[in-house]
Amino acid sequence: MTLHLPLENSYAALPGRFYTAMAPTPVAAPALVKLNAALARELGLDPEILRSAEGVQMLAGNLVPEGATPIAQVYAGHQFGGFSPQLGDGRAILLGEVVDRAGRRRDIQLKGSGPTPYSRMGDGRAWLGPVLREYVVSEAMHALGIPTTRALAMVKTGEAVRREGAYPGAVLTRVAASHIRVGTFQYFAARNDAEALQALTDYTIARHYPGADGPLGLLEAVVARQARLVAQWMGVGFIHGVMNTDNMAISGETIDYGPCAFMDRYHPQTVFSSIDQFGRYAFDKQADIALWNLAQFASALLPLMGGATQDAIDRATAALHDFPKRFTEEWLAVFRPKIGLSTAEEGDAQLVHTLLDRMAVTGADFTNTFRALADGTARDQFPQPDAYDAWEAEWQARLAREPGGAEARMRAANPAVIPRNHRVEEAIQAGLRGDFSPFEKLVNILSHPFDETEENALYRTAPRPEERVTRTFCGT
């Protein structure tokens, strides 16, 4: 049987220097762990075909479906501030694209599918832990309404992957609006390849921002979308952990869930990533880093905007200078409803910041404190409740000037459950033992993040001291 998927290959139609054409490396004994049937149907794919023997072989990289043009994409990137002129898909293969039922073009990529020319001495594989983490967190982000890549399937490979020890291997099937990154533009800019840079710009505008007017319009559109995305991260206490330019998607989706985490106790300088030793990507620095990344994007586009002329620099700079204002607006659009507000007053940002400052001093739980505002129990979240009392008086005075409906707004804006680190770790450790029931339950709970039910009660509680996860790790 030849497996057929309704794949298109528009990115593979770009010049050959954009990628290396190659098939995934087969694995020994693929076994399906999880298929996202709802997403499959959304993509116009038949879940039963994907669950079939041939479907599982395809999801593992053992079978290239009819219609696919498998490629490994090339890109560059700043990693923790240092520029690498060539990176690329070191352990991923893009099978192609589907146009989903809503008419959106979306990439289908196998992550952990074997070595490529961009593997940099790596094995090109993924082990089960990071694949489970990305499945859980990316699907949770989708349920929270935050733009993200998504997980279509997870397959065990039947092979061991060696990191600090031997772990079961796995392949994640990732779905994305595209895998074009800031680093993709940097790759061609670093080579002074104006022809490729123009082709990439034209392709990106056509695919993601059809209303954008040339490279400046593209920059302005990406600035706006990234301001919105990072503000949404801040609203749920999410820390990406590795905001390198090769991990910033031009589409405005959250991409590359490596050492990511959600905060329990609030502190603006929180870092979980084991590789972020100096806090470059701490929670409160994410907007600044997004702007820094966008400046690299602007630099890559300069050759198409007139080169290093003062006029081109001024236009790019003006677009970048729009980011802080846009981010502040988006941040307020996220946080106003979190404290029940539907109207705007000048002191609203300070009101939110005062609450956050008192949460930081007392170690209040981020998610539970905001959720508890709706039912009047937020004071209980503070180890020193006096820190909350003075703020509550000011907040109640502000709510009194609202037209009503504050409780409903807060319940709609503040999730009851998030992928807490200890629950994700619990699912990973069980999965390593061959028990995927904690993973299945966690995925199900997180698919309805704003509900409060008996079933999810344990998932709403903050970790006990002995349960706290303070470090998360990259899966490479």
N, C-alpha and C positions, 0 to 999 in steps of 0.2 A: 504494500500500500504506500502510495506517495502522499505525504501530508501536505495539504494546501492551506495556506492562510492568505487572506486578501491584503497582501503586503504591497506597498509602494516603496520606491527607493529614490526619493528626490535628493537626499543629501549625497547619496552615492553617485548621483549624476553630476555633482560638482567635480572640478579637476582632481586628478589622481593624487596630487600632493596634499589634499585635505585628509587623507586616510590611507590605511593599508587594507587592501581587500584580502580577507582570509576567513576561514571557517573556525568555529570554536574547536577546542581540543576535547575529544571524547573522554568520558569517564567510565569507571569500571561497572558500577551497578546502581544506576539511578533509581531513586524511589521518591515518589511525590509525598511531601509533608503537608503542604497547604496549597490549595488553589482558591483564588479570590473569584468565585463564580460571578458575583455581582459586577465586579469590574470587567470580567471577560464579556459578559453580556453588553455592558456599556460600550465596549470596544467593537461590538459586532462579531465576537468570537463565540463559538459553541463550547461551553464548559465540558460537555461530554467528550468532545474530540480532544480537548486538552488533557482530560483525565485518562484517555486511552493509552495503550502501550506506546503508540507512535507519538502521541502528544507529550508524554513524559520524556521520551527520548529527545524530542525537540527542546523541551524546557531545560534539559540537562546539557544540551549542546552536542549530543550524539547524532542528531539528524537535522539537516538543514532543510527547512520546509520549501516546497516549491514556491517560487516567486521572491525568495529572499536574495539579497545581495549583501552577505555579511561583511562588515568592515570594523576595523578599530580606528577610532578618530584620533587625530593628532591635535595637540594644543600645547601651550606653554603655561607659565603661571608664576606669580609671586607666592612663595611658601614661607610664612612667618617673616615676610618682608624681603626675602632673598629671591632674586629672579632666576628661574630655571628656563632656558630658552626652548627646551623640548621636554614635554611630559607626554601626555596622551593616555589612551585607554590601555593601561597596563594589565588589566584583568577583566576586560569587558569587550563584548562584541555586539554591535548594533545589527540586528537581523533585518530591520527595515521599519516602515511606518504603516500604521493603519489610519484610516479616516473613520472616526467613531460615529455613533448614532446621532451625535449633535453636530457633526460636520467638522470636528476638530482633528487636525493631524497630530498623531502621537507616536513617539518612538517606542519600539519594543527592543529592549536590550537585555542580554544575558550578562550578569555580573558574577565573576568567579569562574569564567569560562576558559581559562588557560592563558598561557603566555602569549604576548604579542611583541612586536619590535619595540614597544614602549614600556616594557616591563621593568627595565633597569635592574636586571639580575634577579628579579622576583619570580615566583612560580606561577603567577597569574591566577592563583586560586583564592577562594574565600573559605573561611571555616564557619561552622554553624552559628557560633555566638553572634558575630556581627551581622550575619544574615537575618537571624531572628530579631535582633535589635532594630535593623532597618525596616523589616516588615512591620513590627509593632508600632514603631514611632512614626513612620511615614503614613500608615493608615490612620493612626490617631490624629495626626496633623490634618489629614483630609476631613475627618469627622469634626474637627474643631473649626473647619471652614478656612484653613490657611493654605494658600497655594503650595503644592508639593508634588514631587514625583511620587509614584505609587508602586505598590507591590502586587504583581499579578500572580506569582507563584514562587514556591520555595521547594527545592529538590535536594535531597541528600545524594551524594555522589558515590558512596561506597568506598571512598578513598580517604586516607588520612592526610591532613594538612599539617605541616610542621611549622610551629611558631616557637614559643618558649617550651612547648611540649607538642605532643601529637593530638590533633583534634579531628573530629569528623568533618569532612568537606561538604560544601553546599553551594548551590547556584541559585541566585535570586533573579527572577525575571522582573525587570524594572520598566515602568511606563513613565514617559516624560513628554511634556510639550515639545521639547527637543533637548539635546545634550550640548547645545552651543553655549560656550562659557566666555567670560571675559578673557580667559586665557587663550581661547581660540583666536580671537582678534590679535592678542599679543604675539602669538606665534608668527603670524604673517607680517605684522608690523616690525618685529625684530629682524626679519629677513629682508626688509624693504621691498616686499612683494606687493606692490600696489595693485596689480591685476587681481591677485587672489583676495586681497583685502576688499576690493570693490565687489567682487563676486560674492564674498561672504556677507557684506553689508546688504547688497541687493536681496540675497536669499533670506537673510534674517528679517528684513523689513517686510518682504512679501509673506513670510510665514507667521510672524508674530505681531508686527506693527504696520499693517498696510496703510494706515493714515499718516505715517511718519514721512517727513519731507527730507530725504537724504540723510547723511551721517549725523548732522546736528539734530535733526528731528528724532533719529534713533536714540542718540544720547539722552535727549530730554525725556523721551518715553521710558527708557530704562531707569533713569534717575527717579522718575515718579513711581514706577512700579517697585523699585527696591525700597524706597521710603515707606511705602505701604507695607511691604513684606516684613521688614524689620520691626516696624511698630506692632504688627500682629504677633511676632515672636515675643516682644516685650510683654504683651498683654497676657500671655499664658506662662510666663516665666521660663521660656525656652532659651537654651544656650547652645548655639550651633557647635562651637568648640574648635572649628578649624576653617575659619572664613578666608581661606586663600583665594586668590583670584581665579584659580582653576575650579573652585567650588562655588562660584557665583554664576548662576544660570541667567542668560540674557532674557529668558522668558519670564523671569520673576518668580519661579518656583523654588522652594526649598529643595536643595539637592545635596547628596553625599552625607548621609547620616553616619559619620564615624563616631568620634567620642562625644556625641551630643548628649544632652541631659535636660531634664526639667528640675527647677529648684524646688526644694522642700522649704526649709527656712529661708526667708528673704534676706539677701544682702547684695548690694549692687555690684560688688567686686567678685562675685562667685565664679569660680572656675572648676570644672570637673575634668577636663581633658588632661591626660597624663603627659601629653607632649607640649602643652601650653605652660611651660615652666615660669614664664614671666607675666602671665595674665594678659597677653596681647588681645585675646578674644574673650575676655571676661564679659559677663552679662551687660554691664553698663557701658562697655566700649563698642558694642555691636554696631550702633549707628555711625560712630566715628570710623570704624573699619569699613563699613559699607561705602562711606564717602571716599575713603582712601582707595578702595578697589575701583570705584567709579572714576576716580582721577586717572587710574591706569588705563581704564577703558577709553577715556577721553584722549589720552596720549596716543593710544593705538589708532584712534580714528583721525588724528590730526592730519596725516598725509592726504586724506580725502577731503579735508576741510580747508585746504590751502597751505598745508605744511606748517613750518615753524614761523609763519608770518604773525605779526602782532594781531591782525584782524582775526585769524583763526584761533589764536590763543585766547583772545578776549571773548569770542563766542563760546568756546568750550568752557572757559572759566565761569561765564555767566550761567551756563547750564548747571555747573557744579554748585555754584553759590545758591542755587534754588533748592538744593537738597535739605539744608537745615530747616528752612521754613516749611517745606513739604513734610519733613519728618515730624516736626512739632505738631502740625495740623493733623497728621495721621495718628500720632500718638494720642492726642486729645480725643480724636474720633473713636479710638479704642478704649481709653480709660474713662471718659465721661460716663458712658453707660455702665461701666463696671462699678461706679459709685451712684448709679441711678439717675444720672443727669441726661436730659434730652435737649436742653437749651445751653447756650454759651454765655459765660460771664468771664470777665478778665481774670479773676482770681482762681479759676478752676484748676489750672496747672499746679499752682502752689498748694491748693487743697489736697490734690493727689500726692504731690511730693512730700507734704508733711506726714501723711499717712505712711507712705513708704519709708520715710526716715525713722519713724517710730517703730515700724515693723523691723527695720534693720537693727535698731538698738536693742530690741527685746527678743529677736529671733523668732518672730511670729511666722507661721506657715503662710506662704504666698497664696496658694490656691484656696485653702480653707478660710483664710481671713476674708478675702474678697467674696467668697461664696456666702459666708456667714453674715455679711452686711444685709442680705435680703431678709433674714429671719430674726435679726436683732441679737445675734449671739456672737458678734465679732469680738466683743470684749473678752470672751472666754479664750480667745486665741492668743492673748497677750500674757506672757508670764508675769509681767508687771502691768496690771490693768490700768493703773493711773495714766500710763502713757497714751492709752486710747481715749480716756474720758474727755480730756480737753478738746481733742480733735472731733469727737462725736458731736459735741455741742456746736462747733462751727459747721460741721457737715449737716446737721439737722436744720440749722438756720438756712443753709443753702438749699436743701430739699424743699423747704417751705415755700420757696419761690418757683418751684417746678409745677407744671400743670397736672401732675399725677402719673400713676403707672410706674413709679420708681422700682417697686419690688419686681415687677415683671421684667423690666429692663435689666436689672441685675441678674436675675435668674437666666436670662437669655445671653448675657455677656460673660458670665463667670462659670466655667465648667465645674462640675462636682468631682469629676475624676480626670486625671492626667496619667501619662505613663510614668509613674513614680519609679525612680531608679531601682529601688529594692524589689519592686514587683517585676520589672524587666529582668533583673538579675536572677530572680527566682525562676522565671520562665526559661532563661538560658541554661541555668544549671540543671533543671529538670530535663530539658531537651537533650543536653549532653548525656544524660542517663537513658535516653530513649523514651522519655515520658513527655509528650507534647500537650497533655491536658491543661497544665497551667498556662501555656502559650495560647491555646485555643480559647480558654476562658478570658484571659486578658484581652485578646483581640476583640472578643464579643463585648466585653464590658466597655472598652474604649470606643466602640462604634456608636455609643449613645452617651457622649460625655456630659451632657447637661441634665441627665436623669438622676434622681435619687431614689434608689430601690434597696430592698433588703439584700438583693444579690450583690450589689456593688458597695455595700457598707464598708467592708474591710478594705476595699480599694480606695476609699475616700480618706482613710486615716493616714496621718504622717507616720514615718518610720520611727520605731523605737531607737534609742541610741545605738544598740547593738546591730540594728538593721541598716543603718545609714551607709549609703554608697558614696564615697567621697572622690573616687577616681574612675573615669571611664577611659576606654582604650580604643585606639584606631585598629581597624581590622586587617590592615595590610601586612 
